[in-house]
Amino acid sequence: MESIFNSKQEFIECYRSQIMAITGKDFEHASDFDRFNALARLIASRARTVQTATDNRVAKSGKKRVYYFSIEFLIGRLLDNYLLNFGARDLVCQGLRDLGADLDDLCDLEPDPALGNGGLGRLAACLLDSMAHEGIAGYGNGMRYRYGLFKQEILDGRQVETTDEWLASGYPWEVRRQDKAVTIGFGGRVVGYEDGGRMYYRTEDTQDVLAVPYDIPVVGYGGKTVNKLRVWSTEPLEEHFDLDAFNRGSYAEADAHRADAEAISAILYPNDAGEHGRLLRLKQEYLFVAAGISTILDTFRLEHGRAWSELPDFVAIHTNDTHPAMCGPELMRILIDEERLGWDEAWSIVTKTLSYTNHTILPEALETWSIGTFSKLLPRLYQIIEEIARRWQDDFDKSRTGWQDLLRNTAILWDGQVRMANLSVICSHSVNGVAKIHTDILEHTVLKDFYALMPDKFNNKTNGISHRRFLAESNPGYARLITEVIGDAWLDDASQLARLTEFESDPSFLERAARVKRENKARLARYMAAEHAISIDPNTIFDVQVKRFHSYKRQLLNIFKIMDIYNRRISDPNFAVAPTTFIFSGKAASSYAFAKETIRLINSVADVINADARVNEIMRVCFIPDFRVSNAQLIYPAAEISEQISTAGMEASGTSNMKLMMNGAITLGTLDGANIEIVNLAGADSEMIFGLTAEEVEELREKGTYFAWDMYNADRARLGRVIDELTDDTFSALSGNFESIRNEVMQSNDANLVMKDFGSYVDAWERLTATYADPMSWNRRSVHNTATSGWFSSDRTIREYRDEIWHA
Ligand code: GPV
């Protein structure tokens, strides 16, 4: 690998002058943050040099460019990652040591960009990493949120949301591209005019904002390809600073115009419970779509002129879920209104260019907008959507039996709503799910009518993760050990991890792997002690469930298990429990009451158990606040049990299951999402599966014979007791009882079948933890998980997208 520095000496010189240039201080007088900042800026500027070279290469070769549109990019810290990808980590580490600084300490000062919230955003980031590694000319297009999602604090067991000021000290990786700013119009009215015997349309009297792009380099492993992520920030088009208001002392009013424009890129997922929040979300979605499309077409014009029919040969636009669904209509608008193509010609170009990934089968999670709101905010776009919808209807094959149902379910406009998923499917040439079972369910339930009409559009792309970030970077001890026995080719090609299979029965290798795990657990314990004054014991099993809080993910089932184990141990001190630390982390949407109550329950149970001398040697419950990429990288390597316990059929794929598997944790899970593929790859002996299957869940729901009360009555002693403890003050000391959770389960009949799976789950946990007593067998299964995890590298995923969807 070519390095970005010829020698340590060269690095030190460049670095010193960088610090001087930025801070006016020499290295010795610079603060740690100055040192981090200058180092990141130095690497960023090297990255941009390679980026320019990459771009010239792409332009010259006429290679297809892939644009990945996503409302979230959860990229995590970049410094360590980019040093690794540039092959410069050791050199920089030693150079810093010579200067008297520590690379890890500096890396820890990097802010964690708050540009995403969960699996969808992290997937987008992993795919960018893999596109750069595979040499694909792939670009991210998204939003630059000033505060992103919220920062989570825990107070009296409750989640409290505060603003995440991740940009407060500046962000060294980005460059503002004022020269590429785009004006985006909202509202106004559509005006038709005739030219050369044809009608054209434009929108007048719009309210305009300026979309300003910030570019962040994406460095591919090997350092040859540097792509970029472009995120958009909003500003007023012109200053309308109201001097009169200012001089009256009404400062806020004087600057109101600016505040309105900036609100669009202020936060990720504004609360959509009210009309204001919904409108803001719709503005965000249009803004990053319209600005992104404008960038794409500028580049295309520059490279290929106005040969629009060739657009699909040189450009692929991928829409990550439905937030970017307006790509279709917006591209139509430009081709028809501005480039003056005919409808059919434009439509053929658009559908050949666009593709769409779905991430959920929950019907309530599919986006819709009220036609009233939509048509007022985006009148011309709405007209185009109406036309797409009309043609879909007109062209419908009405000789098919049951065509009325097919048409109703596939309609774009229905019941006063614009259905974004249907719009996405109709505008795209490819629709994919994110795990085998998910794609299957899409084809046979949620999108079955589309599947009946155009089965060839559908395909599966099982998610993947960056094994470089989540194994090499997060787990350096394990990575070193792996490299020692199989060489370092696995960084480039994750399938090489299979060569570890040879070492699964090598006692000394297993021993050393176990030692690394022990160190990773101690590292997490140190983090918890230092950041949150919580003490955990690395000698216990680390049982981990880290992900967004959602009822279908069933963190509730996990805490019910813990309550049950606790009860049984208190009742019977001879009840054998493998000493375990139960670790949770994750955020709940700020308006999602049930999820927030689940967090409070976990913390309340933790409060009681951790203070109970009768059990706290063998059980501890630990909630790690503010789950984000940086602390996730400490958690995965320390995990021994991976809790993947969603109601079967509900989790599209999951990706923490893959990260935990790769780091040697054993999956305790249902046959859901990518868990199924994990079991298929690693074998049932290396995981612990329990619970209803998706078919059984489906059947039970259809029959309508499930009653939570039956579950309660059938197991009064254990499950019944857990339910009663929600409201009998056992866990109320911190901040009260849990009536709403009890009601959710008992009165609303336990929609996620927590009580149904409770018995088999606790049983599976007991059987799994009992095997911990045989460390050799445990370690063998652990290493086997790593050895069979290579397929889950996002390099594999991205190659499938490239070959089967983008043809890039
Ligand atoms: I829809 N996902 C997410 O993180 N946010 C969303 O808004 C939606 C889906 C997740 C799914 O829940 C996961 O199962 C999946 O692994 C992930 O997207 C990436 O595909």
Boltz pocket constraint, residues with backbone or C-beta under 6 A from the ligand:
constraints:
  - pocket:
      binder: B
      contacts: [[A, 118], [A, 119], [A, 120], [A, 121], [A, 123], [A, 321], [A, 358], [A, 359], [A, 360], [A, 365], [A, 434], [A, 463], [A, 651], [A, 652], [A, 653], [A, 654], [A, 655], [A, 673]]
      max_distance: 6.0
